[in-house]
Structure formats: C-alpha cells, structure tokens
Amino acid sequence: MELVQKMLAGSDLSLARLITLVERDAPEVPEIMGSIYPHLGNAYFVGFTGPPGGGKSTLVDRLTAVMRRRGFSVGIVACDPTSPFSGGAVLGDRIRMQQHYLDKGVFIRSMATRGSRGGLPRAARGVIKLLDAFGKDFVLVETVGVGQTELDIMEAADTTVVILVPEAGDTIQTMKAGLLEIADIFVVNKADRERADYLVMELEQMLRMSPRESWRQAPVLTTQAINDIGTEELYQEIERHREVLRDTGRLSLRRQEQRKGEFIQTIEQGIRARLLELVERDGRLMASLERVERGEVDPYSASMEILTNKTLLQTWLVELERER
C-alpha cells in the first residue's frame, strides 16, 4: 500500500499514520504487517520495566543520547496507563524526553495501555515492527510501571532491563512476583540514595541462588539517571548481552519463540472477537450464558457442553466463514 511505501522511503508522517492505524486495530493492519515483513529484523529491541517512580523515562532519555552519540538511530515506545474512569492517559513520558523531539534520528511514540494488563498495549508489537521496518537501529520500549506483572515485555524485547530504586519496598517479594525471571540486566537507579548498596548486594545474592539462565548471571548496575551517571555502562552491558545472544545463537532462538507467541496470541484474539459476536446473536450460546449468570449451572459444565458439541461448533465456523 502507498502509505507503507512512503514510510519505507523515510517519511516520518507516514510512519505516524501507520502507527495510528495499528493502535486503532484498523482493517488494514494485516495488510500493513504483511507489507513490512520483508523489511524486519534489523533493529535491536530493549525493554525497560520496573515499579513506578524508578526513573525509567529519564534513563531511556539518557540512554538514547548515548546511542545517538554513536550514530545509531533510535525509536522509543513509551507506554502510559489509561485511566479506568476517563479512558485518557497522561502520556507524561514526552515531557521527560524533550531533548530528542527535534532530532530526526529519534522517533518517539507514547501509547496508552487501553485496558492491557501486562505492561504493554496490545498494539505495541505492531508499533515496534513499524519502527524496525522504518530503519531504526535500536527500539527502546518502556512499560507502564505497574511493577510486578509486566511480563509482556519479555516476549517483545531482545534485552529486558529491570529498574529498581533503593526505597522500592520488599525486594524479595518483588522478585518472586516475576521480575527476577524476566530480567537480563538489573539497574538500581537513584543510587545516591540510602541503602542502594544494600539493594545491589541483595539482588546479587538472590541471582546467585536462583539464576534465570545457567549460562549467564544477570549483572546488577547502579545509575543516577537524573545526573547521567552510569548510563554509558548500561549501554555497554546491553551491547555485551546482544553480542552473547548473537554469538551463541540464542538471539535467533529468542526471536523464534517471540514469533511463535505472537502467532498464538493473534489467533486467540481473533477467536475471542468472533466468539463475542456469536454470543450476541446465537440463541443457544445466549441461553447457556444466561443459565450461568442465574447460577443454574457452573461455567465449566456449560462451556464443556458447548465445546464437546462438534456439530454446533462446525455450524458456527461455517457461519463465520460465510460472513468474511
């Protein structure tokens, strides 16, 4: 399509319009993704997660400056939580990254989560792909900062950076909740504050006791993003991790698993959408749903009654295919 061709030729405006289509889940999205697929695979994806207030946006901003000094182009996907009341989002990350807005080598897109609970909006993977096809060397993805359940980033990033601060709370409980398992690099930001050294020591001890990967222990770095201290070391650690993944073949395997996960997730979303359509118009499904709502039958038994009815399922599949 013409918009894709303009984007591939270097049009920022076309890229922004394509991202908007992906965010809105427009009917053109499958065609867009198919058109850019041959142009993917050049960018390196770095994800940043951790509790709110840890300085993720500031650290991404400083890291972007380090990459730009080396001549790399950078795409940034900054995710902000959507209000459950108004449906809006603050998108405050833009304020913290003002220094890069006039830099043609940096493209920044803020995104609202729109109900997604895994730290990333559902459209984020599509946006990341567009930035890759656009020619960015690095794509930095900052999650919303809900803290303990942001596991989606692991399925989208090549290197996942978990950012903590000395006063983040009960570190052990935070680690048990999942961050220990997803981190390739730990960063203790605001390291000039009290107990920063203790947090570093505690993290290193936990990693020795329960490493995520037998072939590598995730390093623990200290930074002061507001003062641009430790950012250079973080960039070098990202490059080291990238080199190890590439040289051992693990980068290819990691991306293979990501494609598999995305394939299954896309099918699940499609099936869910079509199921909701069926529930609204099919009398048999609606009747089962109403029985469950009234408490006359448990949800498990009602769903198994439908799932084991092959004739009914086949009829629905034919109906859905006819409407496409």
RABEL-V648097 format. One record per pair of residues at least 6 apart in sequence whose C-alpha atoms are under 7 Angstrom apart, sorted by the first residue. I is the first residue (numbers start at 1). J is the second residue. Records with the same first field share a line. If there is no record, write none. Layout:
I = J + J
This chain:
3 = 14
4 = 32
6 = 14
7 = 14 + 15 + 134
8 = 133 + 134
10 = 134
19 = 127
21 = 29
22 = 29 + 123 + 126 + 127
23 = 123
36 = 133
39 = 133
40 = 129 + 132 + 133
41 = 132
42 = 132 + 137
43 = 132 + 136 + 137 + 138 + 139
44 = 137 + 138 + 139 + 158
45 = 138 + 139 + 140 + 157 + 158 + 159
46 = 139 + 140 + 141 + 157 + 158 + 159 + 160
47 = 140 + 141 + 142 + 153 + 157 + 159 + 160 + 161
48 = 56 + 141 + 142 + 143 + 160 + 161 + 162
49 = 142 + 143 + 145 + 161 + 162 + 163
50 = 145 + 147 + 162 + 163 + 164
51 = 145 + 146 + 147 + 164
52 = 145 + 146 + 147
54 = 163 + 164 + 165 + 189
55 = 189
56 = 163
57 = 93 + 96
58 = 96 + 225 + 226
59 = 225
61 = 97
62 = 225 + 228 + 231
63 = 231 + 235
64 = 74
66 = 232
72 = 137
73 = 105 + 106 + 136 + 137 + 138
74 = 105 + 106 + 107 + 136 + 137 + 138 + 139
75 = 106 + 107 + 108 + 131 + 136 + 138 + 139 + 140
76 = 107 + 108 + 109 + 139 + 140 + 141
77 = 108 + 109 + 110 + 140 + 141 + 142
78 = 93 + 109 + 110 + 111 + 141 + 142 + 143
79 = 110 + 111 + 112 + 113 + 120 + 142 + 143 + 144
80 = 89 + 90 + 91 + 111 + 112 + 113 + 144
81 = 89 + 112 + 113 + 144
82 = 88 + 89 + 112 + 113 + 114 + 115
83 = 89
89 = 112
91 = 110
100 = 106
112 = 121
113 = 120 + 121
114 = 121
116 = 122
118 = 149 + 150 + 151 + 152
119 = 143 + 144 + 145 + 146 + 150 + 152
120 = 143 + 152 + 153
125 = 156
128 = 139
148 = 174 + 177 + 178 + 179
149 = 178
154 = 160 + 182
155 = 258
156 = 258
159 = 184
160 = 182 + 183 + 184 + 185
161 = 183 + 184 + 185 + 186
162 = 183 + 185 + 186 + 187
163 = 186 + 187 + 188 + 189
164 = 187 + 188 + 189
165 = 188 + 189 + 190
166 = 193 + 194 + 195 + 196 + 199
181 = 212
184 = 218
185 = 218 + 219 + 220
186 = 218 + 219 + 220 + 221
187 = 220 + 221 + 222 + 223
188 = 200 + 221 + 222 + 223
189 = 222 + 223 + 224 + 225
190 = 223 + 224 + 225
191 = 222 + 223 + 224
192 = 224
200 = 220
204 = 220
207 = 217
211 = 217
222 = 230
223 = 229 + 230 + 231
224 = 230
225 = 231
245 = 251
279 = 285 + 286
280 = 286
288 = 302
291 = 297
292 = 298 + 299
